[in-house]
Amino acid sequence: QQPVQSPQAVILREGEDAVINCSSSKALYSVHWYRQKHGEAPVFLMILLKGGEQKGHEKISASFNEKKQQSSLYLTASQLSYSGTYFCGTARNDYKLSFGAGTTVTVRA
Amino acid sequence: DTGVSQDPRHKITKRGQNVTFRCDPISEHNRLYWYRQTLGQGPEFLTYFQNEAQLEKSRLLSDRFSAERPKGSFSTLEIQRTEQGDSAMYLCASSPSTGDQPQHFGDGTRLSIL
């Protein structure tokens, strides 16, 4: 079942922070975050496993609350290069991902 | 480290024609996945291979769709008797066979049905 992402879109100025949320109605094995720029492949950012482990990539970090089946992606001190569509992919086993509809992030100078 | 390669990048065809796409995964990756992505949506899982074995097919994959990975290396996705609704980006991804590994995506094949 497809996870729900919010917000659908966010506009930031360089240096601002944002949070993207991803929630599932099913118990999850892991959550994967990707960023996709227009016309390009989704690029892997990070995996979060059961246990609430928080992992980071550059100034992007994430958390996973397995009790609530929710994950959040934190964009800190955003840069122009952070613009794109962010997808969470949720997995109930170790191979099959279900992706949300995405959150479009626009970072302006 | 070469990434996942897909060919062709774009395919335009008339309704009713058959099309075949190719995916070359990262060489040491045992797992290969096909997804379909339409405008404004995230990728949708179609099918998954572990080496040459096709282990799961989505219900989205009608009997007009077939995928193979004959030698456990490259994979092909064929769509027979294409329909307007088949227009989408077809993405291939690969990963190592151990769990908890990221799937690395190719740039996709964009299919347009006239």
Interface residues (C-beta under 8 A of the other chain):
Chain A: Q2 S30 H32 Y34 E40 A41 P42 V43 F44 I47 L49 F87 G89 D94 Y95 K96 L97 S98 F99 G100 A101 G102
Chain B: V4 R31 Y33 G40 Q41 G42 P43 E44 F45 Y48 L55 E56 L91 S95 G99 D100 Q101 P102 Q103 H104 F105 G106 D107 G108
